[in-house]
Amino acid sequence: MTQLVLKAFKYRIYPTKEQTSFLDRNFGAVRYIWNQFVASFNHNLIGPCLPQDEKFIKDLPGKEFLTEVISYGLQQKRMDWVEFKKQFFSKKRAVKLGRPKFKKKGVSNDSFKIPGQCLKFNSCINFETSRIKLPKMSPIKLVIDRKFSGLLKSVTVSKNKANQYFVSVLVEEPIELKQNTGRSIGIDLGLKDLLICSTGMKISNPRWFRKTQTKLKITQRAFSKKVKDSSRYKQMKLKVARLYLKVTNQRKFIYDNLSTWLVNNYDTIIMESLKVKNMIKNRKLSKSIQDASWSTLIGMVSYKSNWYGKTFHQIDTWFPSSKTCSCCGHKLESLDLSIREWTCPSCNTKHDRDLNASVNILYKGLDDLYSLTSAELADYRCRESVNPKVEIPKVDSLKRLVSFIDFYKTA
Ligand SMILES: [Zn+2]
């Protein structure tokens, strides 16, 4: 079985000096349009006396410089704005959108998007000569690390804070559903270990990942001591941006691999739902929580499960996963965060705090999904009894991470 999904492919581009300045002008024009919309919107909220947004673009002062850039990018921005307004006033949304914000040069991320039909779909990228053709520009050199075959939907050109340019190509591709394995897994997300699985496996932060994080901390401290706008300041700013990028890329690499491994090996994946905002209020833990950025992982597992026909479920935040005994169901009154191991007063089972929680998450999830009766659950408990003696793989190097994922693919 196959299904059509939207996939994004990101390529690094190397524009010439001339092309760079043209792209920068495009970013500027798109930012200008957006800010005009926001200004008019803020004004409108006070008194409804300004022209309609949709026609607004024609009445803008200094229209000449807008005609020099790629018009599709501006049109797309206008469409984005119309969509934003629709969402802003929508009464169906569970979470209300905040007021629109102005984009500031050098602070906001620079990008503009061109719809696929304006680029004659797949004909804008030439894989043989490694060039991408955008309107009003000579072909730009790009690095092709992988090819796509599906229908091109849109191209987004962007620039990051380390002054690197990218194109992100959205493609509609058919993909094969993954084979069923008949296995389910419950996952507890931790701080010391990234994941604690109900199978008894713990996956820790790789060492090379921590190393870059420490480096970032040191560089940031040095950066804060520089005189603002001096040449050293600018140098340091770029250095910090590059390190940030590295951490983000490393995190993405780990999460991408882990999430693929999960959907390859399990049919049902169960996690907690996080209230990250509430947790960050707890100052002691906040830094590490943001570092772990679990929501990235949850997002990846969620969309990959969707793609490959697997089930992803998140249990209620308030479910007492740590305090409940996974063997007999006895619930403790309270369990302090510092206690890592405890013994159940009812059935005398020794528990590892996180492992016990992940097993409970699995049971609760299975109960939510398939509403198991207590007898069935007890049966399930006997069959998939946890063995904490399972050898725990250490993911501490790039090579090891890859080999670890490979090992479990065949397991
Ligand atoms: Zn017990």
Residues whose N, C-alpha, C, O or C-beta is under 5 A from the ligand:
A	BS01	ZN	C325 C327 C328 G329 H330 C344 S346 C347
